[in-house]
Amino acid sequence: MLDLGVPHKKHREIAVVESRLMSLGYLTLGLSFGVLIFVGSTVFVADLMEWEKCPAAPPGA
């Protein structure tokens, strides 16, 4: 895991400030991912709705 292996190579007790900063970083990362998924799905649905508005192909085409 990233929080166990990368920043803490040595076993030690972390300070409260460091713990809060790491929590804030992971919270920001998670919320950013959620926003990315939300925006992507909104754009996809908007494109799908526009596609449904396109006129159908003329008969015999």
JOVEN-V925586 format. One record per residue. N is the residue number from 1. D_LAST is the distance of its C-alpha to the last C-alpha in whole Angstrom. Layout:
# JOVEN-V925586
[[N:D_LAST] [N:D_LAST]]
This chain:
# JOVEN-V925586
[[1:56] [2:56] [3:59] [4:61] [5:61] [6:60] [7:62] [8:65] [9:66] [10:70] [11:71] [12:72] [13:72] [14:69] [15:70] [16:69] [17:68] [18:66] [19:65] [20:63] [21:61] [22:60] [23:59] [24:57] [25:55] [26:54] [27:53] [28:51] [29:49] [30:48] [31:47] [32:45] [33:43] [34:43] [35:42] [36:39] [37:38] [38:37] [39:36] [40:33] [41:32] [42:32] [43:30] [44:28] [45:28] [46:27] [47:24] [48:23] [49:23] [50:21] [51:18] [52:18] [53:19] [54:15] [55:13] [56:10] [57:6] [58:6] [59:6] [60:4] [61:0]]
